[in-house]
Every structure is written in C-alpha cells, then in structure tokens.
Amino acid sequence: MTGSFTQKNSSLFTAKDLLITSSVSFTYLLLSYWLIGYKQDQLTLVLLFNVCYYLSFITRKFILGFAIFIVFWIIFDFMKAFPNYNYQEVHIQSLYETEKKWFGIDDAGATMTPNEYWAIHHTKFLDVLTGFFYLSWVPVPLGFAAFLFFKNRKWFLEFSLTFLFVNILGFIIYYAYPAAPPWYVQQYGFDFIAGTPGNTAGLHRFDAYFDVTIFKSLYEKSSNVFAAMPSLHSAYPLIVLYFGWRFDFKWVNLLFATIMLGIWFAAVYTSHHYVLDVLAGITCAIIGIVVFLRLSQQKTLSKWIEAYARHID
C-alpha cells in the first residue's frame, strides 16, 4: 500500500514535467519583467501553478483546466505594456455627449448622465450594496467554473473557453475604440491625459464605509483606464447566467440573474461605466456566446474539447 502510494506520487515529478513547467515559469517571469516590470502577483501566480501541478493528480488536473483563466489574466496584465491610446484616439467627450443624449436624466433643471445623477443622489445603502455586487464579478465566474470542473469537465471547458473568447472580443474593442470612463470626465474633464492611474470612483465610498482598501488595491493594478467600452464586468454575469440556464441550474439562476442586474446597476452607479458601456458589454457577451457555440459544434474544436476534457478528467 505504501509502496503503491510512493510510486504514484513519484510519477508526478517526471523529467519532462519538470522541464516544461520550469521553462514556462521562467519564460513567463522573464517576459513579465521585460514588458511591465516585476510584480509580486507574477511570482504568486507561478508558485500557485507549480504547487497545484505537483501537489497531487487532482490538483494538477484542476490547474491545467484553470490554465484558461490564467491565460486571460496574463493577457490582461500584459496589456499594460501596450496602452490602447497609443494606437487610436481616446473617446471622451463624444461618448459623454452620446450618453447624455440617449440616457440623460433631467434633475433640477439640468440634464445629466445617469452617473452624474447617482453621484449626487447616492445613499449609504446603495454604496454598500453596489460594492458587494461589484466584488462578486470575480468569485462568481470562478466559483461557477470550479463547480463545473467537479461536476462535468466538458461543461467546464465550454464555459471557460466562452469566457476567454468573450474577453478577447472585449480586448479587441478596447484597442479599436479606446474610451474614458465616467469618473475620468468628472475628475479631468475632456482633456486626454496619458498614463492616468486607475481610480475607485464611487467605490471609494464602500472602502470608506468599512474602513478598508479593497477597491483601492484592485484599481491600482488597472491595465488601462481608457478601456471602459465594453464593460466586461457586465458581460461576465450574463455568461454565467446563460450557462446556468443551459445546464438547468433551476433556482440558482435566480441568484445569478440578481447578481447580473446588480452588477449592471453598480457599474453605472459607481461611475465606472456609462449605460452605453454596459450595453456594449451585454452585446459582447451575446456575440461571444453565439459565435463560440457555433465554433464548438465544428468537428475540430469539438474533438479538442472532448480530448482535453478527458485529459483533465
């Protein structure tokens, strides 16, 4: 029994595995340092991957499956090296004026954007509620993916790859249509200022209420503040809800729908996105879901998904 256990675990550390993981880890750290400079997050990611890869067979399968999300994070992080405003004009005033024209709210004899309206009429209750909704955009998709991983590997891959595909669509739009968020106009007006740091905007009220720096630390790591269109925060819960409906999660979908609507409102309430950004994020999610669904029905991709599902099963 002991000998079998030792033999099984020793096979985790083959020369091929050690060579591949060491090469990938070193290349990633070197490329990260060259492109955006060393950050603690990069070393943490490498350590997490290697620990999971060599801890056990189940953790190895788990991290190989979640490598899809790691790819997303790396692409997003490396965008810091290639600011979208270096390639296209940033849309600031035109987007603001369109938002006011289409969704303007009349208040005290003045027409303002929904963001401006809520910046004036915010409440502590909504500050806290929207803060919790906005925090959920990370744990909900990842938690949903983790559940699918243990329930059905093929479902997990379909969800994860759709998530990655939607993000890639969003990243492409970021570079085709750089856009300033509402808080930028509130603080800097319509002048373009390259290298503007990330900002918590209305979410600072959540941090202040609980005397924490959760959102401050998150937005300090922003890859580019001129990437408000589309709102991928608004796309993620829709992807979750779609797959929850597709896989018949029944009453849990009510929770997913509530979170989705909450995130959409929070994006506007906290001045991180215009209504137009939210609608663009919803559209991006729908297009990504439909396109990837059709692609996954093609023999080549379908066979790859089934083969990889067996590999991590």
C-alpha positions as CSV (number, residue, x, y, z in Angstrom):
1,M,0.0,0.0,0.0
2,T,2.8,2.5,1.0
3,G,4.9,1.4,-2.0
4,S,2.0,2.0,-4.4
5,F,1.3,5.4,-2.9
6,T,5.0,6.4,-3.2
7,Q,5.2,5.2,-6.8
8,K,2.1,7.1,-7.8
9,N,3.3,10.3,-6.3
10,S,6.8,9.9,-7.7
11,S,5.3,9.9,-11.2
12,L,4.2,13.5,-10.6
13,F,7.8,14.5,-10.9
14,T,9.0,13.3,-14.3
15,A,11.9,14.9,-16.1
16,K,9.6,16.0,-18.8
17,D,7.2,17.7,-16.4
18,L,9.9,19.5,-14.5
19,L,11.5,20.7,-17.8
20,I,8.2,22.0,-19.2
21,T,6.9,23.7,-16.0
22,S,10.4,25.2,-15.2
23,S,10.7,26.6,-18.8
24,V,7.2,28.0,-18.9
25,S,7.6,29.6,-15.4
26,F,10.9,31.1,-16.2
27,T,9.8,32.4,-19.6
28,Y,6.7,34.0,-18.1
29,L,8.6,35.7,-15.3
30,L,11.3,37.0,-17.8
31,L,8.7,38.2,-20.3
32,S,6.7,39.9,-17.5
33,Y,9.8,41.7,-16.2
34,W,10.8,42.8,-19.7
35,L,7.3,44.1,-20.6
36,I,5.8,45.5,-17.4
37,G,8.4,45.1,-14.7
38,Y,8.4,42.7,-11.7
39,K,5.3,42.4,-9.5
40,Q,4.6,40.2,-6.6
41,D,1.5,38.9,-8.3
42,Q,3.6,37.3,-11.1
43,L,5.6,35.3,-8.6
44,T,2.5,34.3,-6.7
45,L,0.9,33.0,-9.9
46,V,3.9,31.0,-10.8
47,L,4.1,29.5,-7.3
48,L,0.4,28.7,-7.3
49,F,0.6,27.0,-10.7
50,N,3.6,24.9,-9.7
51,V,2.3,23.9,-6.3
52,C,-1.0,22.8,-7.8
53,Y,0.8,21.0,-10.6
54,Y,3.0,18.9,-8.3
55,L,0.8,18.6,-5.2
56,S,-1.4,15.8,-6.5
57,F,-3.0,14.4,-9.6
58,I,-6.4,16.1,-8.9
59,T,-4.8,19.5,-8.3
60,R,-2.7,19.1,-11.5
61,K,-5.9,18.4,-13.5
62,F,-7.5,21.4,-11.7
63,I,-4.8,23.9,-12.6
64,L,-4.5,22.6,-16.1
65,G,-8.2,23.3,-16.5
66,F,-7.9,26.7,-14.9
67,A,-5.0,27.5,-17.2
68,I,-7.6,29.0,-19.4
69,F,-8.3,31.7,-16.8
70,I,-4.6,32.1,-16.2
71,V,-4.2,32.9,-19.9
72,F,-6.9,35.5,-19.6
73,W,-5.1,37.1,-16.6
74,I,-1.7,37.2,-18.3
75,I,-3.2,38.8,-21.5
76,F,-5.0,41.4,-19.4
77,D,-1.8,42.1,-17.3
78,F,0.4,42.4,-20.4
79,M,-1.9,45.0,-21.9
80,K,-0.1,47.4,-19.6
81,A,2.8,47.2,-22.0
82,F,0.7,48.3,-24.9
83,P,-1.7,51.1,-23.9
84,N,-4.6,51.3,-26.3
85,Y,-4.3,55.1,-26.5
86,N,-1.0,54.7,-28.4
87,Y,-2.9,53.2,-31.3
88,Q,-6.3,55.0,-31.5
89,E,-7.8,58.3,-30.3
90,V,-9.4,58.1,-26.9
91,H,-13.2,58.8,-27.0
92,I,-14.0,61.1,-24.1
93,Q,-16.4,64.0,-24.9
94,S,-18.2,62.2,-27.8
95,L,-19.1,59.3,-25.6
96,Y,-20.2,61.5,-22.8
97,E,-22.4,63.6,-25.0
98,T,-24.0,60.5,-26.6
99,E,-24.7,59.1,-23.2
100,K,-26.4,62.3,-22.1
101,K,-28.4,62.5,-25.3
102,W,-29.7,58.9,-25.1
103,F,-29.9,58.3,-21.4
104,G,-29.8,61.8,-19.9
105,I,-31.8,62.5,-16.7
106,D,-33.4,65.9,-16.0
107,D,-32.7,67.0,-12.4
108,A,-33.2,70.5,-11.0
109,G,-33.5,72.0,-14.5
110,A,-30.3,70.4,-15.8
111,T,-29.7,67.3,-18.0
112,M,-27.0,64.9,-16.7
113,T,-25.8,61.4,-17.3
114,P,-27.1,58.6,-15.0
115,N,-23.6,58.6,-13.5
116,E,-23.7,62.2,-12.6
117,Y,-27.2,61.8,-11.2
118,W,-26.2,59.0,-8.9
119,A,-23.0,60.8,-7.9
120,I,-25.3,63.4,-6.4
121,H,-28.1,61.1,-5.1
122,H,-26.0,58.3,-3.8
123,T,-27.0,56.6,-0.4
124,K,-25.1,54.6,2.1
125,F,-27.3,51.6,1.4
126,L,-26.7,51.7,-2.3
127,D,-22.9,52.3,-1.7
128,V,-22.7,49.1,0.3
129,L,-25.0,47.1,-1.9
130,T,-23.3,48.0,-5.2
131,G,-19.9,47.4,-3.6
132,F,-20.8,43.8,-2.8
133,F,-22.3,43.4,-6.3
134,Y,-19.1,44.7,-7.9
135,L,-16.9,42.4,-5.7
136,S,-18.8,39.4,-7.0
137,W,-17.7,39.7,-10.6
138,V,-14.5,37.7,-9.8
139,P,-15.7,35.0,-7.3
140,V,-19.0,34.2,-9.1
141,P,-17.5,33.2,-12.5
142,L,-14.5,31.4,-10.8
143,G,-16.8,29.7,-8.3
144,F,-19.1,28.6,-11.1
145,A,-16.2,27.3,-13.1
146,A,-14.9,25.4,-10.1
147,F,-18.3,23.8,-9.6
148,L,-18.5,22.8,-13.2
149,F,-15.0,21.4,-13.1
150,F,-16.0,18.8,-10.5
151,K,-19.5,18.2,-12.0
152,N,-18.7,17.9,-15.7
153,R,-15.4,18.6,-17.3
154,K,-16.9,19.2,-20.8
155,W,-19.3,21.8,-19.4
156,F,-16.4,23.4,-17.5
157,L,-14.3,23.7,-20.7
158,E,-17.2,25.1,-22.7
159,F,-17.9,27.8,-20.1
160,S,-14.2,28.6,-19.6
161,L,-13.4,28.9,-23.3
162,T,-16.5,31.0,-23.9
163,F,-15.4,33.3,-21.0
164,L,-11.9,33.6,-22.6
165,F,-13.4,34.2,-26.1
166,V,-15.7,37.0,-24.8
167,N,-12.7,38.6,-23.1
168,I,-10.6,38.5,-26.3
169,L,-13.5,40.2,-28.2
170,G,-13.6,42.9,-25.5
171,F,-9.9,43.4,-25.6
172,I,-10.0,43.9,-29.4
173,I,-12.7,46.5,-28.9
174,Y,-10.6,48.2,-26.3
175,Y,-7.9,48.8,-28.9
176,A,-10.3,49.7,-31.7
177,Y,-12.3,52.1,-29.6
178,P,-10.4,53.4,-26.5
179,A,-12.9,55.0,-24.2
180,A,-12.7,57.0,-21.0
181,P,-14.9,56.0,-18.0
182,P,-17.4,58.5,-16.5
183,W,-15.2,59.2,-13.4
184,Y,-12.4,60.4,-15.8
185,V,-14.7,63.2,-17.1
186,Q,-15.8,64.0,-13.6
187,Q,-12.2,64.5,-12.5
188,Y,-10.2,65.6,-15.6
189,G,-12.9,66.9,-18.0
190,F,-12.5,66.2,-21.7
191,D,-8.7,66.6,-22.0
192,F,-6.7,63.4,-22.7
193,I,-4.0,62.6,-20.1
194,A,-1.9,59.6,-21.0
195,G,-1.0,57.3,-18.2
196,T,-3.8,58.3,-15.9
197,P,-3.8,55.9,-12.9
198,G,-6.8,53.7,-12.1
199,N,-9.4,55.1,-9.8
200,T,-12.0,53.6,-7.4
201,A,-14.5,56.3,-8.4
202,G,-17.8,55.7,-6.5
203,L,-16.5,52.5,-5.0
204,H,-14.3,54.6,-2.6
205,R,-17.5,55.1,-0.5
206,F,-17.6,51.3,0.1
207,D,-14.0,51.3,1.2
208,A,-14.6,54.3,3.4
209,Y,-17.7,52.8,5.0
210,F,-15.9,49.6,6.0
211,D,-12.5,51.3,6.5
212,V,-10.8,49.0,4.0
213,T,-8.8,49.4,0.8
214,I,-10.2,46.6,-1.2
215,F,-11.2,48.5,-4.3
216,K,-8.2,50.9,-4.0
217,S,-5.8,47.9,-4.2
218,L,-7.8,46.4,-7.1
219,Y,-7.9,49.6,-9.2
220,E,-4.2,50.4,-8.6
221,K,-3.5,47.4,-10.8
222,S,-5.7,48.5,-13.7
223,S,-4.1,47.7,-17.1
224,N,-5.6,50.8,-18.8
225,V,-8.3,53.2,-17.6
226,F,-9.2,54.0,-21.2
227,A,-10.9,50.6,-21.6
228,A,-14.4,51.4,-20.4
229,M,-16.1,50.2,-23.6
230,P,-17.3,47.5,-23.5
231,S,-17.9,46.8,-19.8
232,L,-16.7,43.2,-19.4
233,H,-17.8,43.4,-15.8
234,S,-21.3,43.4,-17.3
235,A,-20.5,40.6,-19.7
236,Y,-19.4,38.1,-17.1
237,P,-22.6,37.5,-15.1
238,L,-24.5,37.1,-18.4
239,I,-22.2,34.3,-19.4
240,V,-22.7,32.7,-16.0
241,L,-26.5,33.0,-16.3
242,Y,-26.5,31.6,-19.8
243,F,-24.6,28.5,-18.8
244,G,-26.7,28.2,-15.6
245,W,-29.8,28.2,-17.8
246,R,-28.2,25.9,-20.4
247,F,-27.2,23.3,-17.7
248,D,-30.5,23.6,-15.9
249,F,-29.4,25.1,-12.6
250,K,-33.0,25.9,-11.7
251,W,-33.5,28.3,-8.8
252,V,-29.8,29.1,-8.6
253,N,-30.3,31.0,-11.9
254,L,-32.5,33.5,-9.9
255,L,-29.4,34.3,-7.8
256,F,-27.3,34.6,-11.0
257,A,-29.9,36.9,-12.5
258,T,-30.0,39.1,-9.4
259,I,-26.2,39.4,-9.4
260,M,-26.2,40.2,-13.1
261,L,-28.7,43.1,-12.7
262,G,-26.9,44.3,-9.6
263,I,-23.5,44.5,-11.4
264,W,-25.1,46.3,-14.3
265,F,-26.6,48.9,-12.0
266,A,-23.4,49.1,-9.9
267,A,-21.3,49.8,-13.0
268,V,-23.3,52.9,-13.7
269,Y,-24.0,53.9,-10.1
270,T,-20.3,54.0,-9.2
271,S,-19.3,55.9,-12.3
272,H,-17.1,53.2,-13.7
273,H,-19.2,52.8,-16.8
274,Y,-21.8,54.5,-18.9
275,V,-25.1,52.8,-19.7
276,L,-23.6,52.6,-23.3
277,D,-20.6,50.6,-21.9
278,V,-22.9,48.2,-20.1
279,L,-25.0,47.6,-23.2
280,A,-21.8,47.1,-25.2
281,G,-20.7,44.5,-22.6
282,I,-24.0,42.7,-22.9
283,T,-23.8,42.7,-26.7
284,C,-20.2,41.4,-26.5
285,A,-21.3,38.6,-24.3
286,I,-24.2,37.6,-26.5
287,I,-22.0,37.7,-29.7
288,G,-19.3,35.7,-27.9
289,I,-21.7,33.1,-26.6
290,V,-23.4,32.6,-30.0
291,V,-20.1,32.6,-32.0
292,F,-18.3,30.2,-29.7
293,L,-21.4,27.9,-29.5
294,R,-21.3,27.6,-33.3
295,L,-17.5,27.1,-33.3
296,S,-17.7,24.4,-30.7
297,Q,-20.1,22.5,-32.9
298,Q,-17.4,22.2,-35.6
299,K,-15.6,18.9,-35.6
300,T,-12.1,20.2,-34.9
301,L,-12.9,22.2,-31.9
302,S,-15.4,19.8,-30.6
303,K,-12.9,16.9,-30.7
304,W,-10.3,19.1,-29.0
305,I,-12.7,20.0,-26.2
306,E,-13.6,16.3,-25.7
307,A,-9.9,15.3,-25.7
308,Y,-8.9,17.9,-23.2
309,A,-11.9,17.1,-21.0
310,R,-10.6,13.5,-20.9
311,H,-7.1,14.7,-20.2
312,I,-8.2,16.7,-17.1
313,D,-10.8,14.1,-16.0
